[in-house]
Amino acid sequence: MAIGRQNHHQMQAAADVGVAQADASAAAKKPARPKMMRQYDLVDRVRAYNPNTDEDLLNRAYVYAMMAHGEQKRASGDPYFSHPLEVAAILTSLKLDDATIVAALLHDTIEDTESTRAEIDQIFGKEIGALVDGLTKLKRLELVSREAKQAENLRKLLLAIADDVRVLLVKLADRLHNMRTMEFMPPASRRRIAEETLDIYAPLAGRMGMQKMREELEDLSFRVLDPDAHLVVEQRLDALEERNRNLIGEIESQLVAKLAKNGITAQVKGRRKQPFSIWVKMERKSIGFEQLSDIFGFRVVVKSLEEVYRTVGIVHTTWPVVPGRFKDYISTPKQNDYRSIHTTVIGPGKQRVELQIRTEEMDRVNEFGIAAHAFYKDGIGSPTEMLNRESNAFAWLRHTIEVLSESSNPEEFLEHTKMELFHDQVFCFTPKGKLIALPRHANVIDFAYAVHTDVGNSAVGCKINGKFAPLSSELENGDQVEVLTSQAQSAPPSAWEALAVTGKARAAIRRATRAAVRDQYAGLGRRIVERLFMRAKIVYADDKLKGALPRLARSSIDDVMAAVGRGEMKASDVARAMYPDYKEEARIAAKKVVGSAPKTKTPADSKASTAIPIRGINSDLPVKFAPNGGAVPGDRIVGIVTAGEGITIYPIQSPALKDFEEEPERWLDVRWDIEEMAPQRFPARLHVQNVNEPGSLAQVAGVIAEHDGNIDNISMSRRSPDFTDLTIDLEVYDLKHLNAIISQLRAKAVVASVERVNG
């Protein structure tokens, strides 16, 4: 399709005919719907706030979109063109620039018609072409699961916003109009779209400061998802508003008169909260409608910042203040640029009155948010460049986009982003006075990662307002937080991920944990490779391995070592890649090892220089112990490599080693390497046959405790009326320690027998 730059009068005539036909078609349907906006109506809307608008551009876009969509229909039966036209109308109410209005008119042309990006660029310019293309890409994604599709759509949306924030404004307006016309869609589609709107688009509008749009999106979603609850709340609100109509008027007039008496001209308007916010508060606090005390609020708009604080003083000296209900979002604005003073007083009629006091400029930004910045007045720079200078909301967007690269999958990113979208803010300070904004319920771990990733990774303690506190402590507004770090901690505990609230902290912890595990596997792999080379008496060098990387299909030395450590690659494969003439050494048959006498040569008898030292589960190697019995220092041990799990340590007498007889390549020479100055506990298992009499279990536990053993788990089974079988998992320092406990247990009269279990 190639419409090109047609004669303006021909385009105008075509537009009038098309609109007339659409109006006639709409008139034939019942119930009647509003007539489609005409071309000159759209131009008049834009000219009302932008006298310098490019009328020719708007006219050409109107006609192009109408002709491109042609006879296409919406589910309602209306001409499809009515949808992009209504999206453009929504954006005119936000007073956006010509390019955004034109992009709204064209936003479905590339996807749903024969139009192309090249044609859009040619007719309307590359700026508008880029906007339309950004919106088109959001629709060209089909994934298997609805969750994955929703997550990936959010990723695409945010990446498109990174290029030009106006993409977000058009997308939000597009979603708003679709929600307004939901009644024509199948019930399943209505519910799916409403859930996504409530999950993503409404809170995203809120984080962009567009409160009016957020409230309408929430209300429309609430109507679809829970129509009965919406109807009940709506009816209760209507009845309450009617009952208090005179009181609302009285409060408004008293406020205006009181401020005028003090030389302040103010606009005061009462407004009730939206059904969805009322419902959420009732659900969250488990209270009834009658218990809500702040259903109505009053907005007080004055001319200057000085008058804002004067108004606060007048209000507070006229009516009693409700303690704990004063918030100054002017000195510390919200991250979406919201600024206002909030206070609650006991006003006329002994009613609790919530007041929001702000200037006219604050009121405009609070209503339209990021859109209030997007129509730039001086014409210098693009809206996105201007937002970089003026909008905290856009700074949040940039931060969220950074998290994209830190998330391993779309669902993880969606989870983190939802968390940040839904939480209110809490403001804390570093010791140097830097303000850190976090979601409500965030803790010191979140704070540390908000300061810097390295601070979070090395955090070992903290002080809150000068007092030592746990890292999991929940933060409150105004807290001063000092994070204590240690260079000895290179990676955070993986358990922190469950404690963190913010997406940034969770992503950083997960990334550091993955890196630490990879380093462990790489370290294990390097030891395995180096010891094989020592036994084979050949020279290992990183430079030589680097030249062999293509033969191993790996991009780096660390990748090779990690693959060996995970059991995905044999050390002999590395040797062959470096030395093609290398012949794998003959291994002792595994079956000769199992159950052999101490003098029999086994992998565990290898020279200490070639055996891998084992220090325990807290070492720098991915090590675990035999699941059914463990191993303790003093045992002769064997290491078994399991793909993806590292080394499992078995005592040489373990019958489980029979399972690996035919896989000698998985056997490793290992030896104990215990630090005497920092003893560790190791797992062991005992089978105890106990006399069934009162206090017998206490005697067994007492012996273990007296000898400094630690019971990890006990299971009991009744073998006969006289005896109980106990399986005890305990932790001991070494074989000597374990044997001492066994000896003392056997000395007890209530113990019939004690045997160590070798799994």
N, C-alpha and C positions, 0 to 999 in steps of 0.2 A: 504494500500500500504506500502511495506517495501523494500526500495532499499538497505539500509545498506551500508557497506564499500566494494564495489565491487573492483575487481582487476583493478588497475589503467589503464593497457593497454586495457582491455575490455571497460572501460568507455571512454577512448580516442577514440577507434574505433567507439563506438556507437555515440559519439558526432560528429565525422567527417561525418558519414553516415547521421545523422540527419541534420546537416548543409547543406550537399550537396543536400539533398532532398528539404530542404527549399529554397535553392538558385535556384534549378530547377523550383520549384513552382513559386517563385517570378519572374523568367525570363519569364515565360509563360504569365505573366500579363502585361498589358499596361495601363498607362505609366510605364516604368521600375523604380523600387525603389532601393535604395542602398542595397547592399548585407548585410546579417546579419553578425555581428561580430563573428569571430571564437574564439575558446577557447584561443589559444595562443595570439591572438590580445589583449584580455582582460588582460591576465597576463602581457604582455609587457607594456600595459598602466600603470598598477599599479607599475611594477618594475621600470619604468622611474622616479618615484618620491619616491619610497620606495624600495630600494635594498634589504631590509630584509623581503620582503613580503613572506607570507606562500603560495607558489605556489600550493602545494597539496590541501590546503583548498579551494583556488579559483577554481581549476580544479574540485574538488568534487562538489562544489556548482553549477558550470556551468552545469555539466552533470545531477545532481539531478533535478534541476529546469527544464531542457529541457525534461527529461524523465517524470517528474511529470505532466507537461502540455501536453505532448504527442501530440495528433492531434488537440488540441484546436486551434481555429482560432480567430483572431481579426475581427472587422467590415470591415477592409481593405482587408481581405482575407489572410493576413500574418499569419504565425505561432504565436500563442499567446506568445510563449517564447521570441519573438523579443522585446516585451514590457519590461519585467523585465531586459533584456539584455541592452536595450537602457537607462533605468533608471540607471543601474550600470555604463554605459559609462559616463553619465552626472556627476555622483559622482566622477569618476576618474579625470575629469577635475577640480574638487574642491580639489583633492589630499587627499581623505579621507582614513581612516584606513581600514584594511582587513575586519573587522567585519561589517562595514557599507556597503561595496561593496557586501559582501555575503548576508546581509539582503536585499539589493536591488534585488539581483537575486531570493531570496526566498519569496519576500514580498506578493505574491499572492497565494503561494502554500497551506497554511492552508485553505484559504477561497475558492479557486476555484478548488482544487484537493483533492485527498484522503489522503494527508499528514496530520499529526497531530503534535501538539506542542511537545508531548513526543518524537516523532521520530526526529523532528528537534533538540531537546535537546540532544538526544542520538548521533546523527551523527555529529552535528556541535557545540555542547556545549550550556550551559544555557544562556550565554551572547547573542549569536545570536538568540537563541530561544525567549528570552524576547523581542528583537527588532522586530522580525517577529510577535510575538503575539501582541505587541503594535500597529503595523500597521494593523493587522487583525481586532482588535476590532473597529477600525474606520469605517470599512465597514459593520459591523453587526448592523446597526441601521436603522429602518424604522419607521418614525413618520408620523402623519396625514398631517401636512402642510409642504410646502417646506421651509418656514421660520423657523419653529421649527426644521426641519431636519438639515438645515444649521447651526443653532445656536448650536444644540446638537453635531453635528460633530466637531464644533470648540471647544466646551468644552472637548470632548473626546480627540481631538488632543493635546490640551494644557495639559491635565492631563497625557497623555502618554509622553509628552515632559518632564514633571516634573521628570519622572523616568530616561529618557535618551534623551538628546537633539538630538541624531542622528536620532531618529524617525522623527523629523521635517525635517531634511535634505533629508531623503529618500522620505518623503511625498511631499516635494516641487519638487524634481526631478521627481517623479511619475506624479504630476500634469503638469509639464512642458512638458513631453513627450506626455501626453494625449492631451495637447493643440496643440502640433506640428502636431498631426494626426487627428485633428477635422473634416477634410473634409469628412471623411467616416461615420460620425454620422448623425442621423436625425436632421433637422433644429431646432426643439424645444429643443432637448438635447444639441445641440451646444450652443444655446443662454443661457440656464440655467447654463451650466458649465462655460461659459465665464463670466456671471454675478457673479457667486460665486468666480471665479478666481480674478476678478477685485475688488470684495468686500473684500475678505479675504486673498487669497494666495499671490497676488502681494504685497499688503501693508505689509503683515506679513514678506515676504522676505525682503522688505525694512527695516522694523524695526529690522531685524536680520543683517542688513548691507550688504545684498547680492544684490547690486545694479544692477549688470549685469543680474541676474536672474529676478529681479523685472521688469526691462525694457522689457525683452523679454516676460514675462507673460502679461504685460500691452499691448504690441504691438499686441500679438496674440489675446487677448480679444477684443481689439479695432477693429481688422479686422472683427471679427464675429459680434459684436454689432452694428457697424456703418461702413460697408464696403465702402460706398460712401465717407464719411468724411475722412476715412483713406486713400483712393486712392488719393483724392484731396491734402491732406497735404503731402503725400509721393511724388507726382509729383512736387509740389511746392518746396519741399526740394531738390529733385534731380536737378531741374533746377537751383536753387540758388547755390547749391554746384558746379555744372558745371561752372556757371558764375564766381564764386569766387575761382576757383581752383588755379589760379596763386597767388592770394592774400593770400590764406591760406598757400601755400608753402613759400611765401615771409615772412610772419609773423613767421613761424616756424624757418626759416633759420636766421632771424634777432635776434630772441630770443636766439638761440643756440650760435650765434657768440658773442652777447653782453655778455652773461654769461661766455663763454670761455675766453673772453678777461679779465674777472675779476677772472679767475682761478676756475670756476665752470663748471664741466662737467654735462650736463643735457640732459635728454630725453624730447623732446617737441613734442607733437602730437595734432593736431587739430581734433576735433570730433563734429559732429552735434547732436543736441538734438533729442530725439525720437519723432515720430509723435504724440503719445498719450500725452506726456508732453506739446508739442506745442499746441495741440488742447485744453487741459485743461486750459492753460494760456489764450488762445484766448477767451474761454468761460467765464472764471472767470473775466477777465478785459474788456470784450466786445470790443475787438480790432481786427483789421484785420491782416492778415499775414504780410503785408508790414510794420506794425507798430512795429513788434517784432525786438528788437535790439540785442538779445543775443542768436540767433539760433546756432551760432558756439562758442565753448569754446576750450580752449587750456590747456592741462594738462602738467605741468612742474614737472618732477620727478628728484630729486637730491639725494645725498648720505647721507646727515646728517641733523639733525635738525638745526644746525648752518647755513648750506647752504640755508635752507628754508628761514630764516629771512634775510640773506644776499641777496637772490634773490629778496625778496620783496623790499628791499631798492634800488637795482639796477633798477628794473622795475619802481618804483615810481619816481626815479630821471631821468629816461630816457623819460617816456611818462606821459602826464597829467592824473591824477587820476579822475575817476568819483565819485563825493561825495556820501556818503551813501552806497557804494557798497563794503566796506571792511568788511570781516568777518573772525575772528580767531577761527576756530574750533579745533585748537591744544591746546590752553590754556583752552578752555571749549569745550571738545568733545561732539558730539551728543550722545544721549542715545544708539544708535546702534554702538557705538565705532568709528564712522566716524571722521577722523582728517585730516584737510587740511586748507590752507589759501586760501580764495577766494578774489579776487580783480578784478576790472574792470578799464581799462585805455583806453585812446584815442590813439590807436596804429598807425602803418603804414597805409597810405592811409586814415587817419582821421576816421578809423573804430573803433567802440567800441569793445574791445577785453576782454573777460572774461577769467581770468587765475585761475587755481587751482594748487596750489604749495604744494607739499608734498614729503616725503621721499619714498624710494622703499618699506619699510615695511608698511608705511601708505597706499600706493597705493594698496598693496596686501590685507590688511584688508578692505579697502574701496570697493574693487571689490568683495571679497568673504565673507566679514563679519564674521559671527559666524563660518562659515566653515573654515576660516583661522586659527581659534583656535583649531578646532576639531581634526586635525591630530597632536597629541602631539609628540614632538621630543624626550623627555627624557624617555618615556615609564613609567613614574611614575604617578599612579592614572588613573582614567578613564577620557574620554573626558568631561563628565558632571562635574566631580570633578574639572577638570582643568578650565572649563568655569566659575565655581563658583568663581575662584580666578581672572580670567582675563577679563571676558566679561560683560560689562554694559548691552548689549543686553539681556543676559541671566538673569540678575537681573530684567530687565523689565518683562521678561517672568514669573519669580517667583512672582512678584507683581501682574501680571494679573491673575495668577492662584489663588492667595489669594482672588481676587474679586469674583471668582467662588462661594465661600461659602457665599458671601454677596448679591448675586443676587437671587431674589425669583423665577425667571423663566428663561429659556434659551434665550428667545427673549430679555429680559432686559439685560442680559449679553452680547449678540451679539451687541446690540445698543451701550453699553459702550465701548466695545472693538473696534468696528469700529471707534468710536470717537477718541480713542487714536492711532489707526493705521494710520488714515488719517492726523492728525494734525502735522504740523512742531513744533519745540520746541522753547520755550522762557525760558531764564535762569534768575532767580531772587535769592536774597540773604536774609537770616535772619539777624537780627541785629548783631549776632555773626559771620557772614560771611559764614554760611553753604549754599552751592549751592542747589537750588531747581529747577529741570527741570519740566516744565509744557507744555501742548499743547498750540499752538498759540491760542489767544483769551481767554485764561484762566483768571480768576479774583481772587480777594483776598480770596473768599470762597474756591476755588480750592487750593490755596496756603496754607490756614489754615489746610485743611484736609491732604495735602501732608506732612505737618510738623508732625501732629498727630491727630488722630480722636477726642481725647478729646479737643484739641485746636479748631478744627472746630466746635464741638458741643457747646462750650462755648464762641465762638467769638461774640463780640458786637460792635467792631469798629476796625479801623486800621490806621496806618500811612504809607504812601508811600513816601520814600525819606524824612522822617521827617515831612511830612505834613498830616494832617487829611484828610481822603478820605472815600467814601462809600465802603462798602464791595463788592459791585458789580463792582468796578472799574477794567477795563481790564488792565492787566499787560504788561509791555514792557521789553525787554532785559536790564539787569543791574539794575532793580528796587530793592531797599532795602525795605523790607516789614516787619513791626512790627504789629502783630495781638494782639489786646486788648481783653482780656477775662474777664468774670464775672462768679463766682461760682453760682450766682443767676439764671443763664440760664442753665438749665439741658438738654434741648433739643432744636435743631435749629428750626426756623420757617419752616413749610412744603413748603412754597413758594420758599425757597432757591433751592429746587430741580430743578426748572425751570431755575434758574440762573446759576447753576453749569455747567461746561463743562466736567470735568473729570469723568470717571466712578467711581473712588474711592470716590469722593465727593458725587456724586449722590446716590451711594449705601449706604454710611454712613448716609446721611440725611434721606433716605427712611427707613433705619433700625432704626434710632433714633426716627423718627416720629411714626413708627409702635409700638416701645416700649413705647413711651409716651401715645399713644392712648390706648394701652393695660393696662398701669398703671392707666389711667383714668377709664377704665371699671372695673378694679380690685378694685380701690378705691370706686367706686359707689357700686359695689357688696358687698364689706365689710360693707359699711354703711347700706345697705338694710338688710343684714344678721344680723348685730349686733342689729338693731332696732327691727327686728322681735323677736329676742331672749329676748330683754328687755320687749317687750309687753307680750310675753308668760311667762316671769319670769323664764326663764331657763338660765343656765350658758353657755356662749360661750368661748371656748379656742382653740387656734390653734392646740395644741397637740391632743386634742380630735378629731378635724376635720381631722388631718393627719391620724389617724387610720381609718377614714371612707372613705378615698380617693378611695379605690378599689370599694366600693359600688356606688360611684358617677362616676366611669370610668374616673377619672382625675388623672394626675401624680403629681400635686402640689397644694398647697393651692391657689396660685395666679391664677392657671387655673380655679379653682372652682369659685373664686370671679369674675374673668373676665367673665365667662360664665353667672353668675347671673347678672352682670352689663349689659351684651349685651342682656339680655332677653332670653338666650338659656336655662336657668335653673331657677327654682323657689327657693326662699329662703326657702320655706317650705320643698323642697326636701332635702336641706342641713340639716335642723333641723331633719327630719325623719331619715337621714343617721346616724346622731350622736345620736339621741334619738328615737329608733324604736317605743316607745309608744306615741310619740308626735302626737297631733291631731291639725289640722290646725284650727286657730281661725276663727270664723264667721266674714265675712266682711259686712260692710254696703252696701246694694244694690246700685249700681252706679246710677240707675235711680232716687233714692231719692235725690242724690246729685245735679243733673242737675236742675237748676232753683229754688233750694230751698231757703228759707228765711235765713238770716244770723244766726238766732238762731238754725237752724236745725243742728244736729250733722253730720259732714262729715269727710272724711279723713283729710281735712285740719285743723280740730279742734283738732287733736291729740295733746298730750302734746308735748311741744317744745323738750323735751329730746328724743322723738322717731321720730320726724319729721326730714327729711334730709334737712340741710341748703343749700339754693341756693344763690349763689353770682353773677351769670351772666355767660356769654359765655366765659369769661377768667378765670374761676375757674379751679380747678383740677378735675372737673367732666365733662363727655360728655353731656353737656346740650344744648338744643336749645329751641326756643320759638314758640308758636303756629304760623303756617305759615300765617294765615289770620287774623292778628290783634295783635299778640304778647301778652305780659303780663308785667306789671310794678309793682314795689314795692308799696304796699298799696292795691293791688288786693288780694283777697283770692284766693289761687292757688292750683292746683292739678297737680301731675306729672303722666305722662303716659309712661310706658316703652315700647319701640319698639325694637324688636330683631335686633341687629347689629347697632342701632342708638343711644342708651342711653335714656335719659329722654327728653320728650317734655313737656314744662310747659304751662298749660292753665289757664286762669282766671276761677273761679268757675261758672261764668255766661255764659261761651262759649257754644253755641249750638253744637259745634263739639264733645263735651263729650258724646252726645247721641250715637255716633258710638261705644263707648266702654262699653255700659250698660251691655252687656252679658259677659264681660271679667274683672271681679273685680280683678283678680290676677295681672292685669297690672297696677292697681292704686297704687300710692305711696303717703305717707304723706310727704309733703314738706313745707318748710317755708322760708321766706326771711331772709337773713343774710348779710345785707348791711354794708359796712365799711363807716362810716360818713366822715372819713378823706380822702377817695379815692373814691368819687362818680363815678358811672358808668352810662352810658346811656342804656336804654332798649327800645325795639321796641313797637310801637303802631300804630294804623291805624285810620284815620278819614275819614268820608264821608262828604264832604262840597258841598252844593248847592249854586252856585255862580251866581250873576247877570251878564249877558253877556254884559259887557261894557268895553271900553279901560281902562287898568290899574287895573282891578279887581283882576287878578291873582297876580300882584305885591303887592297889599294890603294884600292879604292872606299870601303870603310868607314873607312880611315885619313883620306881627304880630308874626309869628313863630320865625323869626330871632331875633326880639326885645326881646323875652322872652327866648332866649338861647336854642331854640329847633333846631334840625338838621333834615332837610328834606333829606330822603334817596331816595324817588321815588315819582313821581306824574304821574297819568294817568287821561286823560280828555275825557269826552264824552258829546255831545250836546243832551240834552233831549228835548229842545224846543228852538225856536228862542230867548227867553228871558233868559234862564237859562243854565248853564253848570254844569255838575256833576264832582266833583274832588274827586279822591281817593288818599289820601296823606299818605304815609308811613313815619313816623318820629321817632326820638329817643328823649326820655325825661328821666329825672332822677327818677321820681316817679309819683304816681297818683295825688298828689297835683300839681305838675308841669304841668301835662297833663290837669287837670281841669282848671288851670289858662289860658292856651293857648286856650282851648275851649271857656271859658268865654269871652276872648278878641275878638275872632273871631266872636262870636255871636253879639258883640257890633258894628261890622262894618256894615255900610249900604249896602255894596255890597254883604253881606252874608245873604242868605235866611234861611239856617239851617245848623247845625253842629251836627253830631252824631259820637260817637265812634263805630268802628266796632269790634265786638267780634267774631273772626273766630271759 
